[in-house]
Amino acid sequence: FFVGTGNEIVLTSGNDLIVTDGSVAGTRKLIDRLPGGSYVSGLETLSNMYLFLKDLKLWKTDGTKTGTVAVKEMGFGYSPAAAVADNCVYFIGYTGDYLYQTALWKSDGTASGTQMVFRFDESINFDKIKDLETVGEKLIFTILNDSTGYRTIWISDGTEAGTLPLQNNLDGRLILEHDAQFTLYNDGIAFQAAMEDVGYELFRID
């Protein structure tokens, strides 16, 4: 993973977190390799911070060693997708309790502002959730339905009540690509999908 912060780039290499301005002299480690430590999992840039996961903790960095600190210690696990909305980074992680269910989290870079938004059914694990992104003011992602083999579109407004699957008369029939893309279009959200009897076409969510 790598992300730009001003004139520098923060990148990961195994267990190391590195920042560079493109020169040898301007390349330095922010976190050194820890024996037995977990890999760094990249998240997103938030204001002047970069949030990431390592060793079951949520971390933040401003590109300096002193500004690289753990935000919250919990069993987040590995998060393959993240998005930014409402000055928070949203990501997929574990619930952190003994159940270790998959959940949608958000963080503003502080311990008190790192909260679980929604706990998914225990049958839903990391590899079933894809395409987490922000479109307009909506957080949108897809979940694989094992019974149909299709992906269901979910939306979230950052609250538990506002995190739900999109219900429509095509639900369970839309075939979404593995890496579905959503974009603003005509006061709605457009995406490409197919049905068993129809090839890929443009669809719109109002």
N, C-alpha and C positions, 0 to 999 in steps of 0.2 A: 504494500500500500504506500502511496505517497500523496502529499497534499501541499499546496502552496500557501505560505503565510508571509505576506508582504514580499520582500525580495529574496526570501529563502524557501526551501522545500524541506518538509519533514518527511522522512521515509523510514520504512522498516526493513530490516534484514535479519530474519530469524528472530532471536531474542533481543536484538539491538534496536534502539530508536536513535536515528541519526538526523541531524539538521545540516544543510549545506547551502551555500550561496553560489555553488558551481565551481569553486576553487578548492585546491588542496588545503590551503591555510584556513579557509572558511568552512571546513567540514569537521564536525565534532559529534561525539556520542552524547546523547542526553540520558540514556539509561544503558548501563553496561550489561553484558551477558551475565545472567544468573545461573549457577549450576542447577539443573533440573527445572528452571523456570519455564513458563509457558511462552508460546510465541506471542508477539504483539499483533493484536487484531485492530486494524484501522477503523475509525468511525468517520467523523466529519469535522470540518472547521466551523467554529461558532464564534462570531465576532473576531477577536484576536487570539483565540485559543484553538487548540486542536485536541479533541477528545478521542481516547483510544482505550482498548481493553488489554490488560496483561495481568497474569497471575491472579485471576478471579477478582480483579479490582477494576474500577473505572478510574482512569487517569486523565489529567489535562496538562498541557504544556503551552507555554508562550514562546518556545524556541530557545529557552535558557535552561541550564541545569537547576538553578534555584527555583525557576518557575514551572518545573516538572514535578507534580505532586499527585498523590492518590486522592481521588475525590470521595470514593466510597468503596468499602470492602464488602463484596457479596459474591455469591456464586453465579456470576453472569454467564459464564460459558463463552462459547464462540459466537460472534455476531457477524454474519456474512453481508448484511445489508443495513443501511442507515439513511436517514433523511433529515433535513432541517425544516422546522416550521415553528412559528410563534416564539422565536428566540430560544428554541430548544432543539437538541439532537434526539431524534427518535430512533430506537434500535430494538432488535429482537434479542432476548436473553432468557435466562432461567428465572423462575420466581424467587429463588434464593432461600426458600424454605425446604423442609425435608422432602417435599413432593417433587421438587425440581421440574415443574411444568414449564412449558414455553410461554413467554409473556411479551407483550409490547411495553417498552420502557421509554421514558423521556428524561432528559437531563439538561439543566441550564448551566452546568459546570460547577454546581455546589452540591454538598451532601444533602441538604434539605430540599433542594430542587431536583433531586434524582428520585423519581417515583415510578412505580409500576402503574401503567395505564389500564392494561387489560390482560387477564389470565385466559389463555386458550384452553380448549378441551384437551384432556390428557392424551388423546390420540394424535394431536398435532405437534410435530416436532420441528426442529430447525429446517431440515431439508425440504419441508413442504411449503415453507413461506418464501416467496420470491418477490422481486420487483418493488421493493419498498421505496417510494419516492413521493415528493410533494408536487402536486399539480394545482396551481392557483392557491386556494386556502385549504385544500383538502389533502390529507395524507392518504395514500392509496397503495394497496399491495394485493397480491393474489395468494391463495392457499389451494394446494392440490387436494381434490376430493378423491379419496381412495376408492369409494364405491362406484364413481362414474369415470374416473380417470381424467376428468376435466379440472380446470382451475376456476375457483370462485373468486370474484372481485370483492374486496373488502375496502371500507373507507373508515376514517377516524378523524374526529375533531379534537383529539387529545384528552377525551374523557372516557370513562368506562362505558357509560350509556351511549356515547356517540361512536363507539367502535363496533361495527357490525357488518355482516355481509350484505352486498347490494342485491336486493330482491327484485327480480323483474321476470317478465314472461318468457325470457330466454334462459333463465337460470338453470344450470345443469346441462345446457345444450351448447354453450359457447366453447369453442376450442381456442385457447389462447396459446401463443408461442411461449417457449420456455422463458425467454426474456422479453416479456410483454412491455410495450412502451405506451405511455399515456401522455396526451398533450391537450392544452386548452384549445377549444374550437367552437365557435358560434355559441358563446355563453354556456358551454358545457365541456365535458372531457371526452376526447376522441381516442379510439384505440382500434387496432386491427384484430379481427377474430374471424373464425370460420364456424360452420356447422357441418354436420355429417353430409348433408345434401347440397351444401353451398361452399364454394371456395372462400378464401380470405377476402373480406370486405371491410369497409370502414364503418364502425359503430360509434354511437355518441351517447353519453350519459348526461342527462339534463340536471 
